Amino acid sequence: MGILRISDIMSRNPVSVSPDLDLVEAARLMKRMHIRSLLVKDGGRFVGIITGTDLASRVLEEDLDKAVRVGEIMSSPMITIDQEEPIHRANAEMIRHHVRHLVVTDNGDPVGVVSARDLLLPEEQVPGSIPFWPHHLLKEVVAAFLMIGLMVALVWVSPAPMLPQADPFLTPEHIKPEWYFLAAYQFLKFAEVFRPLGEWAPKLLGVGLMGVVAFLLLFFPFFDLNPDRDPRRRPIAITVGVGCTLAFVAFTVWGYYS
């Protein structure tokens, strides 16, 4: 996919109103049409823009005992950007002018509106983008296997001299890994409790259980499809996350002092 441009994410066919339109009617129009902004057109000339933010913040400063017109609180002049510009330019223009909406133009004529919220649009919802599942994931897996294959080929063509392979289970007690490996280090030591099952049990279960936990954490987002981000409504995800974090911290501290 090439560079994303403003035309890929903008809201098309902007609605325009007269500067004399009552503010209450403008709010009703935006609600009815499910839009967050209106262009203001005086005769044949666009003179400004009014947004949901204007309705939420500026109206409170007005005298509500009298009718308020769109032209009284609109942002003017409009800040514009060409539809062929890359989307990073929209972010830069919003920051430079301290606005959250830009009027998108084609040869100088307004053809759409782009907002700060549009810049946060998930990649899979952008026209022409690659869906995460399964296309993007498979692409990344193929790239990873190609890289692994290249590394294996280089090792086979030009192998490095190797010393006798170390047994991680026979590492001297006074040698410990860096802190971020201490949890795995301590869990492998803890896996000795499985020895009554056989000589194979500590290594196989010690490494295997950590692999299972890593697998579950990697694929948990595919199992938990709840779109709600409120922690109080996601007890399973929060419990799993807190449990894994506490276990990691506990084994890390245990490994440090053991």
N, C-alpha and C positions, 0 to 999 in steps of 0.2 A: 504494500500500500504506500502511495506517495505521501507528500506533505499534506496534512489536513489544512483546509482553507476555511475562511469564515463561512462561505456558502455551504459547507458540509454540516454545520451545526446551528445556523441561524434559524430563527422563526420567520417563515415567509408570509407574504401577503399581509403586511401590517395594516391595522385598522386606524383610520384617521377620524378626528372629530373637530368640531369648530371650537375656537377659544371661548365662545360664549356659552358652551354647554355647561349646565349645572353640574357641580362636582358629584352630587349624589347620583345623577343619571350616568355619569362617567363610571362611577364605581359599579353600578348595576350592569352596565355594558361589559365591563371587564369580567365580572363574575359570570355573566350569561355566556360569554364567548370563551371562557377559560383562558384568558390571556393576562399578562402581567404589565402591559404597557399600551399606551395609545399615542399615536403621532397627532400633533396639533396642526391643523391646516387652516390658514386664513386666506380665503379666496382660492387661488391656485398655487399658493406658496406655503411650503412647510415651515413653520415658525418655532416649533418646540416639541417636547415629548413629556408625557406625564406617566409615572410608573406607580406600581403598588406601594413602593417606598414613600413616594410623595403623599399618597393617601394616608399612610400610616403615621408619618411624622409631621408633615407640614399642616395637615388639617387641624391638628390639635392646637396649633398656634393661631388659628384664625378665629374670628368672632362668629360663633355658630348661630347667633341670632339673625344673621343676614345670609343671603344666598352667596355662595362662593362659586366662581366660574373657573373653568379649566385654565383659562389664560392667566389667572392670578397666581397660580402656583406651579405652572409648567416650568420645566427646565429649558432655557433658551439662551443662546442658540444651541441647536442639536450638535452633539459630537458624533461625527460620522467616520466610517471606515469602509474601504472598498471590499467587495465580496471576494476578490481574488487574493486578499492578503492572508498570510498564514495566521493560525489562531493565536500564536504567541504575541502577535502584534496587538490583538484585541486586549489581552491581559495588560500589556504595557500601556496602552492608551487609557484604559480604565484607571490604572494607578496614577498616571500622569495628570488626568483631569478630575480624579476623585469622583468617579461615577460608576454605576453598576450596569448601565445599559448604553449600547452604542447603536446608532442607526446605520444599517448596512446599505451601501449604495452601489448601483451599477451605472457607470457613465454619469454619475452625479444624481441619479434618480433613486429615491428610497425604495428598496425592494425587500427589506426585512429588518429584524432587530436581533441583536445578540446580547445576552445578559451574562453576568458573572456565573449564574447557575448553569448556563449552557456550557461554559468552559469546564464544569465539573461533570459533564455527561460521561457515564461509564463508557469505556472504549467499545464494548460490544454493541452499544446502541448507536454508535456513530456510523452513518452510511458508508459502506465499503470496507468496514473494519472486519477483522477475523474474530468469530465467536470463540470465547475461551474454551468451551467444551463442544465438540472434541477437537476442533481444528487447531487452535492455538496450542493446546496441551500436546497434541500429537506432533506438531511442528517442533516444539521444544524437545520432546523425547527423541525425535529423529536427529536433531542437532546434537544432543548429548551423546547419542550412540556413535555418531560420526566422529565427534571429538575423542571419545574413548577409543574408537577404532584406530584413529591417527596416533594416539599415545601408545597403544599396544604395538602398532607397526614400528614406531620409532624404537621402542624397547627391544623388539625382536631383531631389528636391523643393527642397532648399536646398544647392546645390553651393558649396563653399568656393572662393575665388579661388586659382588655381594658378599658380605660376611655371613657367618652362620645365622640362621633365622632365630630371633629371640622368641621366647615363650612369654607372653604377657602375664601368664599366671604364676611365673617364677621370678617376677621382677623383685629385686631386693626391697625390703621394707622401707629403707631410708630414701628411696627414689620415688617421687610422686610427680604426676603430670601437672600441667597448668590448671588453674582453678576451674576453667570451663570444661575440663575433662574429669574433674574430681568425682562428680556424681556417677558417671559410667564406671570409673575406677573402683569406687566403693561398692557399687552394685555387683561388679564381678567378684569382689571379695565376699560380699554377702551371699552370692550364689553358692558358696560352699555348703549352705544348709541343705542343698539338694543332693549332696553326695550319697546319702543313704539309698538313693534311687539307683546308683551305679556310678562308675568312674566317669562316664560320659556326661552325667547330669549337670555338674557345675558349669562347664564350658557351653554346652548346647543350650541349656535353659537360661544361663546368664546372658549370653549374646542374643539368643532367640527372643526372650521377653523384651529386651530393649528394642529389638527390631520390630516387634509387634506394636509396642507403644509408639514408635516413630511412624509406623504405617498408619495407625489409627489417627494420629494427629495430622498427618498429611492429607488423609482422605476424609477427615471429619466434616469439612465444609460441604462435601458431596452428600453426606448423610443428613446433616442438619440444614434443612432448607428454609428454616423460619426467617422471614425477611425483617422481623421486628428487631430493632437495635436496643430497645429498652432492656437493661440487664434483668429487671424484675420479671420480664416475660420470657426470659430464656434461661430457665433454671438448669437445664441439662448442660448447655454450653458453658455456663458460668461455673457449674460444679466440676465439669471436666477440666476446664482451664485452671481453676484454683487448685484442684487436686494435683494436677501435673506440676504446677509451679511449686507447691509446698513439698512435693516429693523430690523435685530437683534440688530445692534449697536444703532439704533435710539430708540428702545423700552427699551434697557438696560439703556441708558443715561437718558431717560425720567423717567424710574422707579427709578433710583438713586436719582434724584432731585425732584420727585413728593412727 
